[in-house]
Structures are given as C-alpha cells and as structure tokens.
C-alpha cells in the first residue's frame, strides 16, 4: 500500500523505468538501472538500491512467466509532510508492476499535439513521475483518431512522442532532436544511434522544425517496448525504408 503522504503520489517526486521482458529475461536492464541511478543524483535522492530494484522486478514478472511483458519500476521520494520540502530523513520507496505487452505491427498514426514539451525543465530529460503533459498529449492524439502524439517544445522545435523518441531519414542522414530540446535520453534511442553507423547512416542531433518531418523519406519512433516502429499521419508519409527495417532488426 502507498501511504497518503507519499511524495510520488502527492507531488510526482520520483522516477520510473519501463523495461521489456521476454522469455523471463530483462532487456537492457543495466542501462535502465543506470538511467534511474543518474536520475536519483539529479533529483537529490539517495543512490538506487539496484539489487532491491531487480528483486522487485523479478517478483512482479514471475506470475507472467515467459510472456512478453512490460515491467515498470517505480521509485518515489518516500513519505513527507505538507509542502514542497523533503524531510531530512526521507526514505525512498520502490516497487514494481508487470503487465503483458504483445508486439504491435504496422505504422503508428501520429497527431501533432498542442501540448508543448518544456525544454527548460530538468524533468524533461528524466523519467519522472510527473507525466501529465504526456498523458494530455496522448489523449489529444487518441481523440483525433491517432495512436501517438508528436510534441514540439516551447521554441517550436520537434521534441518527441508522448512516450517515445522520434527519428526521421533523409537520404543517408538520420535526424533526431537533441537532448537539449527537452528530450529523454532513451535506451532504444541510444541503441539506434549506435547501430546507424554500421549501416553507413550519419546521425545528426539538433533543433528541427516540424516541416522537416513532413519532408522526410521515413519517420519512426523508438522506445523500449516498441523498438523501432514506422510512423505516419499529421502530413507524414509512411514510406517503407530498408534502412529503417534493418534498424528494427536490432529489437527483433
């Protein structure tokens, strides 16, 4: 049970990671735990108990056996009194949940959301519990008949999906928004960027207008659950690309 004074519940003070499990094994677990550890340092929380975190995840996954599953690890800043200040003796609280996560096929339908990503906030580069902007962006996309939102930042540059990083391909150049645009340093994002060099693709990170997406040859989203998934909608073509298909193979 989560007590009523938990700071994650009341203030979104905490972090989470969503890890893919297949055949009872976690994908890129160390990278996820590294990112949560780094997030704890940014938020001024005690270092992550990595052994305890992994044990909680394995307990959550056990009832699902070998099924493809999404395992969410949640860390809150623990209990605290009224107001913003953390108590001196705050003790983080950690728990995990798991749910089936069947692989989805076909291109994602995108919608350009009116909800903006705050590139000036440190939280935009962390997986914090304060995810309301993404909730609202996804709801807006669903209401428009799409599956995922494209979020711009306060400067009008492309940032990300509601729960994914975004890439687009023009010729032999793979573009993606820079972290400074208010982007999470995604685990799948890093893997795609590392693999691009092996396919003779040049990776460019920067601040790009939405119009660049509309002119791209292929657009795709990445996160730890979907891997690489092509995208269409909001003026974006759904062109199939051999390079994108090869990038997707690293998650197969």
PyMOL commands that set and color helices and strands:
alter all, ss='L'
color gray80, all
select helices_A, chain A and resi 7-11+29-43+50-62+122-125+132-143+179-181+187-199+210-215+242-251
alter helices_A, ss='H'
color red, helices_A
select strands_A, chain A and resi 14-22+25-26+69-76+93-100+108-112+148-152+158-161+165-170+173-177+202-206+218-223+227-232
alter strands_A, ss='S'
color yellow, strands_A
deselect
rebuild
show_as cartoon
